[in-house]
Amino acid sequence: MKPIIRTETPQDYAAIAEVNTLAFGQENEAKLIEAIRHSDRYIPELALVAEIDNLIVGQILFSYIDLVDKETIKVLGLAPMAVRPQFQNQGIGSALVKAGLEIAAAKQEALVIVLGHPHFYSRFGFQPSVVYEIESPFPVPEDVFMAKPLTSFQEKSKGKVVYPSAFNEV
Ligand SMILES: CC(C)(COP(=O)(O)OP(=O)(O)OC[C@H]1O[C@@H](n2cnc3c(N)ncnc32)[C@H](O)[C@@H]1OP(=O)(O)O)[C@@H](O)C(=O)NCCC(=O)NCCS
């Protein structure tokens, strides 16, 4: 069944936390979402849920993170995203990523960064960030730290990614 993709509302917060806790098997991601919502990096139009028959089955959040070179620019960080376990592998995660990327492109955002599964994200055009001379702040394998340029991407959009404090609180 095709989900409705829409922006989150406060009525969804409990279900979003539940989906993340079930999908990740821990509460860290649900806490991260709350911390981002309370920060100045939250972007309401890029906090999306997937809904089927009034049930929240998936969630994705893009928020502003920093790309630091000579100047610091704000780019999008995709984190976290989750699909309710019994609804996984039915295209819901892909629908959420595609919807988010379309909104981000329409907002003239330059770049999206994600730390995640290369097998999943490469299908949307994410490549290891090193391809764009973008450095991860974490000591992780190169293929899991990925970037996807959008139409407003400029060659000078490179440097080291710095996550804001909301990401350190959890
Ligand atoms: C990752 C996740 C969001 C994908 O959502 P989904 O609705 O299952 O995704 P789709 O149905 O659109 O796509 C399924 C594809 O994702 C792949 N995938 C799902 N979980 C994966 C994982 N842990 N590692 C690698 N690939 C994964 C599947 O293998 C499948 O690939 P295929 O199409 O080649 O068979 C979902 O599985 C999930 O919530 N996982 C647990 C939490 C998590 O890992 N979140 C993402 C952090 S980066």
The ligand as an ORCA input file, in Angstrom:
! r2SCAN-3c Opt
* xyz 0 1
  C      17.012      1.595      6.289
  C      15.488      1.737      6.250
  C      15.110      3.149      6.639
  C      15.020      1.461      4.813
  O      13.623      1.611      4.734
  P      12.758      0.575      3.854
  O      11.370      1.082      3.792
  O      12.962     -0.787      4.377
  O      13.490      0.765      2.442
  P      12.967      0.384      0.982
  O      11.901     -0.657      1.068
  O      12.666      1.635      0.243
  O      14.302     -0.205      0.360
  C      14.741     -1.449      0.818
  C      16.206     -1.584      0.491
  O      16.976     -1.054      1.571
  C      17.949     -2.009      1.944
  N      18.259     -1.944      3.364
  C      17.401     -1.880      4.395
  N      18.081     -1.937      5.546
  C      19.381     -2.020      5.214
  C      20.577     -2.145      5.965
  N      20.550     -2.215      7.308
  N      21.748     -2.216      5.305
  C      21.770     -2.177      3.953
  N      20.677     -2.096      3.194
  C      19.495     -2.022      3.828
  C      17.268     -3.326      1.638
  O      18.238     -4.338      1.498
  C      16.576     -3.055      0.320
  O      17.487     -3.161     -0.756
  P      17.033     -3.839     -2.148
  O      15.961     -2.933     -2.701
  O      18.289     -3.826     -2.963
  O      16.526     -5.180     -1.790
  C      14.776      0.732      7.188
  O      15.160     -0.554      6.828
  C      15.056      0.948      8.650
  O      14.342      1.666      9.338
  N      16.108      0.281      9.184
  C      16.439      0.375     10.590
  C      16.908      1.733     10.968
  C      18.026      2.221     10.063
  O      18.992      1.515      9.812
  N      17.861      3.498      9.587
  C      18.711      4.082      8.602
  C      19.952      4.576      9.179
  S      21.040      5.117      7.882
*
